Amino acid sequence: MTSPSLEIALPPLLPFPTLVRRLVAAAFAAASLACTPSMAQVAPSLSLAEQMRAMIGKPPAAAAPATTAATTPAPAVSLPVPGPTAVPLLADGPAQVRQSAAELAQRFPPAHRAAMAKAFEESFAGWRQLEAQLGLATNDVAAAVAAFIAGNYAAFMQQQVADEDFKALVRQMQGALGRNAAFAQAGAAAKRAMYEQLAMVGTFMAVYREHLARQPNPAEEVNFRNAAKANLEAGLGLAVERIQIGPQGLVVR
């Protein structure tokens, strides 16, 4: 992975762990030039995270326990996970992948923007494969929101999110976005940009975690986890230590 022009064909429907490893190779073929001692630190996508938070709302916090139950730990609180009737929320506007990637790359110094834009484009191509692998609807904004949360969660927690847990998170976000008036009123171009950029960042964070697992760099990892933490806290309005992704989707403790 020394050349940004390296092309790797990704066959469809690979087993999930294999697919993630392949995504690492594809996404970081382009990003490898930026992975040098002079590279700026991985930049958190705070404005994007804050936009997402406005769309899904802040998950409710656990209520304080009653005095009579003071010795019982407060139970975890989760957003409701919609049942099988949850529907995808599609971004029907024209694709603008190159523009979306270029906008994300603006968070990096000028010398690294071209490489990072390419990495984000490759990450989006990887996301398309994950959509197929997991049987998700194409262009579902809620799935992209889930990808942003899960990718940053995996980066910070240093552990993958199980497939079924991710699907629960997708259904959860479908319910949250489906009830949000601001999302319903957003234009097609805005929904498309949100879909593409959230998917790009979530996939990028997931594959970069795999990259660091294969090529450890303690200093880079500290910065990377800090960026993931900032993304999650801006996007959810909660301390990262309070959240957990499991069979019920996103759970707040």
C-alpha positions as a Markdown table, in Angstrom:
| # | Residue | x | y | z |
|---|---|---|---|---|
| 1 | Met | 0.0 | 0.0 | 0.0 |
| 2 | Thr | 2.5 | 2.5 | -1.1 |
| 3 | Ser | 0.8 | 4.0 | -4.2 |
| 4 | Pro | -2.3 | 6.1 | -4.3 |
| 5 | Ser | -3.1 | 4.8 | -7.7 |
| 6 | Leu | -3.3 | 1.1 | -6.6 |
| 7 | Glu | -6.6 | -0.4 | -7.7 |
| 8 | Ile | -8.1 | -3.4 | -6.0 |
| 9 | Ala | -11.1 | -5.2 | -7.3 |
| 10 | Leu | -13.5 | -6.1 | -4.5 |
| 11 | Pro | -15.7 | -9.1 | -5.2 |
| 12 | Pro | -19.3 | -8.9 | -4.0 |
| 13 | Leu | -20.7 | -10.7 | -1.0 |
| 14 | Leu | -17.5 | -11.5 | 0.8 |
| 15 | Pro | -17.7 | -12.7 | 4.4 |
| 16 | Phe | -17.9 | -9.5 | 6.6 |
| 17 | Pro | -14.4 | -9.7 | 8.2 |
| 18 | Thr | -12.8 | -10.4 | 4.9 |
| 19 | Leu | -14.7 | -7.5 | 3.3 |
| 20 | Val | -13.5 | -5.2 | 6.0 |
| 21 | Arg | -9.9 | -6.2 | 5.4 |
| 22 | Arg | -10.3 | -5.6 | 1.6 |
| 23 | Leu | -11.8 | -2.2 | 2.3 |
| 24 | Val | -8.7 | -1.3 | 4.3 |
| 25 | Ala | -6.6 | -2.1 | 1.3 |
| 26 | Ala | -8.8 | -0.2 | -1.1 |
| 27 | Ala | -9.4 | 2.9 | 1.0 |
| 28 | Phe | -5.8 | 3.3 | 2.1 |
| 29 | Ala | -4.3 | 2.7 | -1.2 |
| 30 | Ala | -5.3 | 6.4 | -1.8 |
| 31 | Ala | -4.7 | 7.5 | 1.8 |
| 32 | Ser | -1.2 | 6.0 | 2.2 |
| 33 | Leu | 0.5 | 9.2 | 1.0 |
| 34 | Ala | -1.1 | 11.1 | 3.8 |
| 35 | Cys | -0.1 | 8.5 | 6.4 |
| 36 | Thr | 3.3 | 10.1 | 7.0 |
| 37 | Pro | 4.9 | 11.8 | 10.0 |
| 38 | Ser | 4.1 | 15.1 | 8.5 |
| 39 | Met | 0.4 | 14.3 | 8.0 |
| 40 | Ala | -2.1 | 16.5 | 9.9 |
| 41 | Gln | -4.0 | 14.6 | 12.5 |
| 42 | Val | -7.2 | 12.9 | 11.5 |
| 43 | Ala | -9.8 | 15.6 | 11.7 |
| 44 | Pro | -13.1 | 15.1 | 13.5 |
| 45 | Ser | -16.2 | 15.9 | 11.3 |
| 46 | Leu | -17.9 | 18.1 | 13.9 |
| 47 | Ser | -20.1 | 20.1 | 11.6 |
| 48 | Leu | -21.4 | 16.9 | 9.9 |
| 49 | Ala | -21.9 | 15.3 | 13.3 |
| 50 | Glu | -23.9 | 18.3 | 14.6 |
| 51 | Gln | -26.1 | 18.2 | 11.5 |
| 52 | Met | -26.8 | 14.5 | 12.2 |
| 53 | Arg | -27.6 | 15.3 | 15.8 |
| 54 | Ala | -30.2 | 17.8 | 14.7 |
| 55 | Met | -31.8 | 15.2 | 12.5 |
| 56 | Ile | -32.0 | 12.3 | 15.0 |
| 57 | Gly | -32.3 | 14.2 | 18.3 |
| 58 | Lys | -30.4 | 13.5 | 21.5 |
| 59 | Pro | -31.1 | 10.1 | 23.0 |
| 60 | Pro | -32.9 | 10.3 | 26.3 |
| 61 | Ala | -30.8 | 10.0 | 29.4 |
| 62 | Ala | -31.5 | 7.5 | 32.1 |
| 63 | Ala | -33.8 | 8.8 | 34.9 |
| 64 | Ala | -32.4 | 9.2 | 38.3 |
| 65 | Pro | -33.3 | 6.2 | 40.5 |
| 66 | Ala | -35.9 | 6.7 | 43.2 |
| 67 | Thr | -34.7 | 7.1 | 46.8 |
| 68 | Thr | -36.1 | 3.7 | 47.7 |
| 69 | Ala | -34.1 | 2.0 | 45.0 |
| 70 | Ala | -30.9 | 3.9 | 45.6 |
| 71 | Thr | -29.0 | 0.7 | 45.9 |
| 72 | Thr | -30.1 | -0.6 | 42.5 |
| 73 | Pro | -28.0 | 0.5 | 39.5 |
| 74 | Ala | -29.9 | 2.6 | 37.0 |
| 75 | Pro | -30.9 | 0.4 | 34.0 |
| 76 | Ala | -29.6 | 1.2 | 30.6 |
| 77 | Val | -31.9 | 3.3 | 28.5 |
| 78 | Ser | -32.2 | 2.7 | 24.7 |
| 79 | Leu | -34.0 | 4.4 | 22.0 |
| 80 | Pro | -36.9 | 2.3 | 20.7 |
| 81 | Val | -35.9 | -0.1 | 18.0 |
| 82 | Pro | -38.6 | -0.1 | 15.3 |
| 83 | Gly | -39.9 | -3.5 | 14.2 |
| 84 | Pro | -40.1 | -5.0 | 10.7 |
| 85 | Thr | -42.3 | -2.1 | 9.6 |
| 86 | Ala | -39.3 | 0.4 | 9.7 |
| 87 | Val | -38.7 | 1.7 | 6.2 |
| 88 | Pro | -35.6 | 3.1 | 4.5 |
| 89 | Leu | -35.4 | 6.9 | 4.1 |
| 90 | Leu | -33.9 | 7.3 | 0.7 |
| 91 | Ala | -31.7 | 10.0 | -0.7 |
| 92 | Asp | -33.1 | 10.3 | -4.2 |
| 93 | Gly | -31.1 | 13.3 | -5.4 |
| 94 | Pro | -28.4 | 12.8 | -8.0 |
| 95 | Ala | -25.1 | 11.3 | -6.8 |
| 96 | Gln | -22.4 | 13.9 | -5.8 |
| 97 | Val | -19.7 | 11.6 | -4.5 |
| 98 | Arg | -16.8 | 13.6 | -5.7 |
| 99 | Gln | -18.2 | 16.9 | -4.3 |
| 100 | Ser | -19.0 | 15.2 | -1.0 |
| 101 | Ala | -15.5 | 13.8 | -0.7 |
| 102 | Ala | -13.9 | 17.1 | -1.6 |
| 103 | Glu | -15.9 | 18.9 | 1.1 |
| 104 | Leu | -14.8 | 16.4 | 3.8 |
| 105 | Ala | -11.2 | 16.7 | 2.6 |
| 106 | Gln | -11.3 | 20.4 | 3.3 |
| 107 | Arg | -10.8 | 19.6 | 7.0 |
| 108 | Phe | -7.2 | 18.5 | 6.2 |
| 109 | Pro | -4.2 | 20.7 | 5.2 |
| 110 | Pro | -4.0 | 21.6 | 1.5 |
| 111 | Ala | -1.1 | 19.2 | 0.8 |
| 112 | His | -3.2 | 16.2 | 1.9 |
| 113 | Arg | -6.7 | 17.1 | 0.5 |
| 114 | Ala | -6.4 | 15.3 | -2.8 |
| 115 | Ala | -5.3 | 12.1 | -1.1 |
| 116 | Met | -8.0 | 12.3 | 1.5 |
| 117 | Ala | -10.7 | 13.1 | -1.1 |
| 118 | Lys | -9.7 | 10.0 | -2.9 |
| 119 | Ala | -9.7 | 8.0 | 0.3 |
| 120 | Phe | -13.3 | 9.2 | 1.1 |
| 121 | Glu | -14.4 | 8.2 | -2.5 |
| 122 | Glu | -12.9 | 4.8 | -2.0 |
| 123 | Ser | -14.6 | 4.5 | 1.4 |
| 124 | Phe | -17.9 | 5.3 | -0.2 |
| 125 | Ala | -17.3 | 2.5 | -2.8 |
| 126 | Gly | -16.7 | 0.2 | 0.1 |
| 127 | Trp | -19.9 | 1.3 | 1.8 |
| 128 | Arg | -21.8 | 0.4 | -1.3 |
| 129 | Gln | -20.4 | -3.1 | -0.9 |
| 130 | Leu | -21.4 | -3.2 | 2.7 |
| 131 | Glu | -24.9 | -2.2 | 1.8 |
| 132 | Ala | -25.1 | -5.3 | -0.5 |
| 133 | Gln | -23.3 | -7.5 | 2.0 |
| 134 | Leu | -25.8 | -6.7 | 4.8 |
| 135 | Gly | -28.9 | -6.6 | 2.6 |
| 136 | Leu | -29.5 | -2.9 | 3.3 |
| 137 | Ala | -31.5 | -0.6 | 1.0 |
| 138 | Thr | -29.4 | 1.5 | -1.3 |
| 139 | Asn | -29.3 | 5.2 | -0.6 |
| 140 | Asp | -30.9 | 4.9 | 2.9 |
| 141 | Val | -29.9 | 8.0 | 4.9 |
| 142 | Ala | -30.7 | 6.2 | 8.2 |
| 143 | Ala | -28.2 | 3.4 | 7.3 |
| 144 | Ala | -25.6 | 6.1 | 6.6 |
| 145 | Val | -26.3 | 7.7 | 10.0 |
| 146 | Ala | -25.9 | 4.2 | 11.6 |
| 147 | Ala | -22.6 | 3.8 | 9.7 |
| 148 | Phe | -21.3 | 7.1 | 11.1 |
| 149 | Ile | -22.2 | 6.1 | 14.6 |
| 150 | Ala | -20.9 | 2.5 | 14.3 |
| 151 | Gly | -17.7 | 3.4 | 12.5 |
| 152 | Asn | -16.7 | 6.0 | 15.1 |
| 153 | Tyr | -17.8 | 3.7 | 17.9 |
| 154 | Ala | -15.6 | 0.9 | 16.6 |
| 155 | Ala | -12.7 | 3.3 | 16.2 |
| 156 | Phe | -13.0 | 4.6 | 19.8 |
| 157 | Met | -13.9 | 1.3 | 21.5 |
| 158 | Gln | -11.4 | -0.7 | 19.3 |
| 159 | Gln | -14.0 | -3.4 | 18.6 |
| 160 | Gln | -16.2 | -4.2 | 15.7 |
| 161 | Val | -20.0 | -3.8 | 15.8 |
| 162 | Ala | -21.7 | -7.2 | 15.1 |
| 163 | Asp | -23.8 | -7.3 | 11.9 |
| 164 | Glu | -27.1 | -7.9 | 13.7 |
| 165 | Asp | -26.4 | -5.1 | 16.1 |
| 166 | Phe | -25.7 | -2.8 | 13.2 |
| 167 | Lys | -28.9 | -3.7 | 11.5 |
| 168 | Ala | -30.8 | -2.9 | 14.8 |
| 169 | Leu | -29.0 | 0.4 | 14.8 |
| 170 | Val | -30.2 | 1.1 | 11.2 |
| 171 | Arg | -33.8 | 0.3 | 12.1 |
| 172 | Gln | -33.5 | 2.6 | 15.1 |
| 173 | Met | -32.2 | 5.5 | 13.0 |
| 174 | Gln | -35.0 | 4.9 | 10.5 |
| 175 | Gly | -37.4 | 5.5 | 13.3 |
| 176 | Ala | -35.6 | 8.5 | 14.6 |
| 177 | Leu | -35.2 | 10.2 | 11.2 |
| 178 | Gly | -38.7 | 9.2 | 10.1 |
| 179 | Arg | -40.2 | 11.3 | 13.0 |
| 180 | Asn | -38.0 | 14.3 | 12.4 |
| 181 | Ala | -39.7 | 17.2 | 10.7 |
| 182 | Ala | -36.4 | 18.9 | 9.7 |
| 183 | Phe | -35.3 | 15.8 | 7.8 |
| 184 | Ala | -38.7 | 15.5 | 6.1 |
| 185 | Gln | -38.4 | 19.1 | 4.9 |
| 186 | Ala | -34.8 | 18.9 | 3.8 |
| 187 | Gly | -34.2 | 19.1 | 0.0 |
| 188 | Ala | -33.0 | 16.2 | -2.1 |
| 189 | Ala | -29.5 | 17.6 | -2.5 |
| 190 | Ala | -29.1 | 18.1 | 1.3 |
| 191 | Lys | -30.3 | 14.5 | 2.0 |
| 192 | Arg | -27.9 | 13.2 | -0.7 |
| 193 | Ala | -24.9 | 15.0 | 0.8 |
| 194 | Met | -25.8 | 13.8 | 4.3 |
| 195 | Tyr | -26.1 | 10.2 | 3.1 |
| 196 | Glu | -22.8 | 10.3 | 1.2 |
| 197 | Gln | -20.7 | 12.1 | 3.8 |
| 198 | Leu | -22.0 | 10.2 | 6.8 |
| 199 | Ala | -21.3 | 6.9 | 5.0 |
| 200 | Met | -17.9 | 8.1 | 3.9 |
| 201 | Val | -16.8 | 9.1 | 7.4 |
| 202 | Gly | -18.2 | 6.0 | 9.1 |
| 203 | Thr | -16.6 | 3.6 | 6.6 |
| 204 | Phe | -13.3 | 5.5 | 6.7 |
| 205 | Met | -13.1 | 5.4 | 10.5 |
| 206 | Ala | -13.9 | 1.6 | 10.5 |
| 207 | Val | -11.3 | 0.8 | 7.9 |
| 208 | Tyr | -8.7 | 3.1 | 9.5 |
| 209 | Arg | -9.1 | 1.2 | 12.7 |
| 210 | Glu | -8.2 | -2.0 | 10.9 |
| 211 | His | -5.2 | -0.3 | 9.3 |
| 212 | Leu | -3.9 | 0.7 | 12.8 |
| 213 | Ala | -4.6 | -2.8 | 14.1 |
| 214 | Arg | -2.3 | -4.1 | 11.3 |
| 215 | Gln | 0.3 | -1.4 | 11.5 |
| 216 | Pro | 0.3 | 0.0 | 15.1 |
| 217 | Asn | 1.2 | 3.6 | 15.7 |
| 218 | Pro | 0.5 | 4.6 | 19.3 |
| 219 | Ala | 0.7 | 8.4 | 18.7 |
| 220 | Glu | -1.5 | 8.2 | 15.7 |
| 221 | Glu | -4.0 | 5.9 | 17.5 |
| 222 | Val | -4.4 | 8.4 | 20.3 |
| 223 | Asn | -5.3 | 11.2 | 17.8 |
| 224 | Phe | -7.6 | 8.8 | 15.9 |
| 225 | Arg | -9.5 | 7.8 | 18.9 |
| 226 | Asn | -9.8 | 11.4 | 20.0 |
| 227 | Ala | -11.3 | 12.2 | 16.6 |
| 228 | Ala | -13.8 | 9.3 | 16.9 |
| 229 | Lys | -14.7 | 10.5 | 20.4 |
| 230 | Ala | -15.3 | 14.0 | 19.2 |
| 231 | Asn | -17.5 | 12.8 | 16.3 |
| 232 | Leu | -19.7 | 10.7 | 18.6 |
| 233 | Glu | -20.1 | 13.3 | 21.3 |
| 234 | Ala | -20.9 | 16.0 | 18.8 |
| 235 | Gly | -23.3 | 13.7 | 16.9 |
| 236 | Leu | -25.1 | 12.3 | 20.0 |
| 237 | Gly | -24.7 | 15.0 | 22.6 |
| 238 | Leu | -23.5 | 12.5 | 25.1 |
| 239 | Ala | -20.2 | 11.4 | 26.7 |
| 240 | Val | -18.9 | 8.5 | 24.7 |
| 241 | Glu | -18.5 | 6.4 | 27.8 |
| 242 | Arg | -22.3 | 6.4 | 28.2 |
| 243 | Ile | -23.1 | 4.8 | 24.9 |
| 244 | Gln | -23.2 | 1.2 | 23.8 |
| 245 | Ile | -24.2 | -0.6 | 20.6 |
| 246 | Gly | -25.8 | -4.0 | 21.1 |
| 247 | Pro | -28.9 | -6.0 | 20.1 |
| 248 | Gln | -31.2 | -3.1 | 21.0 |
| 249 | Gly | -29.2 | -0.7 | 18.8 |
| 250 | Leu | -27.8 | 2.4 | 20.5 |
| 251 | Val | -28.2 | 2.2 | 24.3 |
| 252 | Val | -27.5 | 5.1 | 26.7 |
| 253 | Arg | -26.3 | 4.3 | 30.2 |
